[in-house]
Amino acid sequence: MGRPVWRFALAVALLVLFLPVPRQADAQSDPVCEMDRPLVIADLPWASNAFHVAVVRRIVEAGFGCGTDVREGPTLPLFNAMKAGRLDVTMEVWKTNFPDQWADAVTAGKVVELGINFDDATQGWYVPAWLVRGADAPAPDLKTVSDLPRHKDLFSDPEQRHKGRFYNCSLGWSCEAVNTRKLHAYGLHDDFTNFRPANGEALARAIGENYRRKRPFLAYYWAPTWVLGTYDLVRLEEPEHDPEIWQAMMSRRRPEQATAYPQSPVSVGVQAGLMAEAPSLVAFLRRYRTSSALISDVLAHQRLYGRTATETADWFLRERTDIWTVWVPEAVAARVLAAIG
């Protein structure tokens, strides 16, 4: 009886040895996407959004094994596409730019706000830090817009020497209309020329040239941008944002009161159907969180080294694992890191 039992045990052991071992869900396994189509992402026409799109595409493709696609266009057409379910994700929803339309779509159950991408987006009037800070600062008492009239000679306009120059946005930009009204409301239209560069690149170039040559300048700008990540600028104080004053200011060509730009928390939004279709991707997008200061630094790095948004996203994913690996499960993070080397 002993030998047959021994032979049987040996046969069972050999059988177990040669049975295929199930693959574990680790970095080497192939991820199985929960969607049977590409994830469609809004490709809005500015650099910070392009960076976020590149990061999301890399994580979704390499980490979750899903395909991705992008749809280019301005804010409102892409918002309408997301509301209609033809577009899945917008990484930068600036709700303050279309508050009523966004609120109506949320109430109707067509879009979902997953969370805040960054809550420190800023707009305002900037001067170089060396002008107002430090022992040798030419204008240490320049702190608010109301201080500008007595310092107009510092910002002398080459074409109208008796006035200072204010670098506004380009004609056609919504910020140009806002800033033009502010010049009147703050009583600065007689002291400063309202200079409108041809485009956004010309505005950034003017800031850069003046900064490098240590020529004082007053300019509108916003963050996150590579400009704020590259140059040390100081935003002048304005009256605290007041929605009623803002609305009255925008309803008149020459208002008597103005207020600071509203603080703009920038959200991640999705079309409502994605919640049930791709819960794992939704969980990742819900955890996605950056800051305006971080993105300004990233965009400054991108411009300095002449990288594309995709190259910058890979650099960020390699260098800042402390930030993004908390957005996803460990296996997903491992697959992303393996994919980008």
ChimeraX attribute file (.defattr): number of C-alpha atoms within 10 A of each C-alpha:
attribute: neighborCount
match mode: 1-to-1
recipient: residues
	/A:1	5
	/A:2	6
	/A:3	8
	/A:4	9
	/A:5	10
	/A:6	10
	/A:7	11
	/A:8	11
	/A:9	12
	/A:10	12
	/A:11	12
	/A:12	10
	/A:13	11
	/A:14	11
	/A:15	10
	/A:16	11
	/A:17	10
	/A:18	8
	/A:19	8
	/A:20	7
	/A:21	8
	/A:22	6
	/A:23	9
	/A:24	8
	/A:25	11
	/A:26	13
	/A:27	18
	/A:28	12
	/A:29	11
	/A:30	14
	/A:31	18
	/A:32	10
	/A:33	18
	/A:34	14
	/A:35	16
	/A:36	10
	/A:37	11
	/A:38	15
	/A:39	20
	/A:40	19
	/A:41	24
	/A:42	27
	/A:43	25
	/A:44	21
	/A:45	12
	/A:46	10
	/A:47	19
	/A:48	21
	/A:49	20
	/A:50	20
	/A:51	24
	/A:52	21
	/A:53	24
	/A:54	20
	/A:55	21
	/A:56	22
	/A:57	23
	/A:58	22
	/A:59	26
	/A:60	22
	/A:61	19
	/A:62	22
	/A:63	27
	/A:64	25
	/A:65	18
	/A:66	21
	/A:67	17
	/A:68	15
	/A:69	15
	/A:70	17
	/A:71	14
	/A:72	12
	/A:73	13
	/A:74	13
	/A:75	18
	/A:76	13
	/A:77	11
	/A:78	21
	/A:79	27
	/A:80	15
	/A:81	15
	/A:82	24
	/A:83	22
	/A:84	15
	/A:85	18
	/A:86	15
	/A:87	22
	/A:88	25
	/A:89	29
	/A:90	25
	/A:91	25
	/A:92	23
	/A:93	25
	/A:94	17
	/A:95	15
	/A:96	13
	/A:97	13
	/A:98	13
	/A:99	10
	/A:100	11
	/A:101	13
	/A:102	23
	/A:103	13
	/A:104	12
	/A:105	19
	/A:106	17
	/A:107	10
	/A:108	11
	/A:109	13
	/A:110	17
	/A:111	26
	/A:112	20
	/A:113	16
	/A:114	18
	/A:115	16
	/A:116	21
	/A:117	23
	/A:118	21
	/A:119	15
	/A:120	16
	/A:121	18
	/A:122	17
	/A:123	18
	/A:124	19
	/A:125	23
	/A:126	23
	/A:127	22
	/A:128	21
	/A:129	17
	/A:130	19
	/A:131	22
	/A:132	18
	/A:133	15
	/A:134	11
	/A:135	8
	/A:136	10
	/A:137	12
	/A:138	15
	/A:139	15
	/A:140	14
	/A:141	12
	/A:142	18
	/A:143	16
	/A:144	13
	/A:145	19
	/A:146	15
	/A:147	13
	/A:148	21
	/A:149	16
	/A:150	10
	/A:151	15
	/A:152	20
	/A:153	17
	/A:154	18
	/A:155	20
	/A:156	21
	/A:157	18
	/A:158	10
	/A:159	10
	/A:160	11
	/A:161	12
	/A:162	16
	/A:163	21
	/A:164	28
	/A:165	25
	/A:166	27
	/A:167	25
	/A:168	24
	/A:169	26
	/A:170	19
	/A:171	14
	/A:172	9
	/A:173	12
	/A:174	11
	/A:175	19
	/A:176	19
	/A:177	16
	/A:178	18
	/A:179	21
	/A:180	21
	/A:181	23
	/A:182	24
	/A:183	22
	/A:184	17
	/A:185	18
	/A:186	18
	/A:187	18
	/A:188	21
	/A:189	17
	/A:190	13
	/A:191	20
	/A:192	24
	/A:193	20
	/A:194	19
	/A:195	19
	/A:196	17
	/A:197	17
	/A:198	11
	/A:199	13
	/A:200	14
	/A:201	11
	/A:202	14
	/A:203	20
	/A:204	17
	/A:205	13
	/A:206	15
	/A:207	25
	/A:208	15
	/A:209	11
	/A:210	14
	/A:211	20
	/A:212	9
	/A:213	8
	/A:214	12
	/A:215	14
	/A:216	20
	/A:217	21
	/A:218	23
	/A:219	21
	/A:220	19
	/A:221	24
	/A:222	18
	/A:223	19
	/A:224	26
	/A:225	23
	/A:226	22
	/A:227	21
	/A:228	21
	/A:229	20
	/A:230	17
	/A:231	15
	/A:232	13
	/A:233	21
	/A:234	18
	/A:235	21
	/A:236	18
	/A:237	16
	/A:238	17
	/A:239	13
	/A:240	11
	/A:241	14
	/A:242	13
	/A:243	13
	/A:244	9
	/A:245	16
	/A:246	18
	/A:247	12
	/A:248	13
	/A:249	20
	/A:250	15
	/A:251	11
	/A:252	10
	/A:253	14
	/A:254	14
	/A:255	20
	/A:256	16
	/A:257	16
	/A:258	25
	/A:259	19
	/A:260	19
	/A:261	20
	/A:262	16
	/A:263	13
	/A:264	17
	/A:265	19
	/A:266	21
	/A:267	22
	/A:268	22
	/A:269	25
	/A:270	28
	/A:271	24
	/A:272	22
	/A:273	14
	/A:274	19
	/A:275	17
	/A:276	9
	/A:277	13
	/A:278	15
	/A:279	13
	/A:280	16
	/A:281	21
	/A:282	18
	/A:283	15
	/A:284	18
	/A:285	23
	/A:286	19
	/A:287	17
	/A:288	24
	/A:289	17
	/A:290	16
	/A:291	16
	/A:292	23
	/A:293	17
	/A:294	14
	/A:295	23
	/A:296	22
	/A:297	17
	/A:298	24
	/A:299	23
	/A:300	20
	/A:301	17
	/A:302	21
	/A:303	15
	/A:304	11
	/A:305	9
	/A:306	11
	/A:307	14
	/A:308	14
	/A:309	22
	/A:310	18
	/A:311	16
	/A:312	21
	/A:313	25
	/A:314	20
	/A:315	17
	/A:316	16
	/A:317	21
	/A:318	15
	/A:319	10
	/A:320	11
	/A:321	12
	/A:322	9
	/A:323	13
	/A:324	19
	/A:325	17
	/A:326	14
	/A:327	17
	/A:328	20
	/A:329	14
	/A:330	14
	/A:331	16
	/A:332	22
	/A:333	22
	/A:334	17
	/A:335	22
	/A:336	23
	/A:337	18
	/A:338	13
	/A:339	15
	/A:340	14
	/A:341	7
